[in-house]
Amino acid sequence: MTEFRTVKSSQIILKELMIPSYSNFGGKVHGGIILSLMDKIAYTAAASHSRNYCVTASVDSVNFVNSVEVGELVTLMASVNYVGRSSMEVGIKVYSEDFKLGVNKHTNTSYFTMVAIDEETRQPVAVPGLILEEDIEVRRFIWGKFRKQFKAEYRHKFQTLHQDLDIATETGNLTGENCQIALP
């Protein structure tokens, strides 16, 4: 019999204060710190749902819409939105809070694809299905299904483009681009 778990059973919230050692050369919190926290919470949500060791298979685009300042409290919220056979899409929202000003900012949203792995064989293992209890969970599952389909189509189209690329034609199409060709 197939096992199912609720979305809520693996939802995670992680909060971390941004300290001076997290800053980049511009004085803002380094994006790599935020990415590391995102990977950590994606793993925690996926491992909680699957009850297995998990690896990050892919990360959808990460667009930083607001910077994070040293001294702010960053809150990450993760939820398993979609599950396949061995993969899980984990949606992550990141917010930062300025205590002094009482301002909350959405910094980014991203989707991590995590795969459950058997620790001995290192092969993917089946994950439980999702019990969808709210409209938002149904919508997220549907969007996760679409994202998976679109990523597969994109990979196929890009592979075909790569195989069929006519360098001479495309080199001629570089007029007006910000490059100089200095081939011997």
Protein Blocks (a to p, Z undefined) as FASTA:
>chain_A
ZZdddfklmgccddddddfklpcfkopacfklmmmmmmmmmmmmmmmmnopacddfbdcd
dddfbdcdehiacddddddfbdcfkbccdddddddddfklopacdfbdcddddddddfkl
opacdddddddfbfklmmmmmmmmmmmmmmmmmmmmmmmmmmmpcfklmmmmmgoiacdd
dbZZ
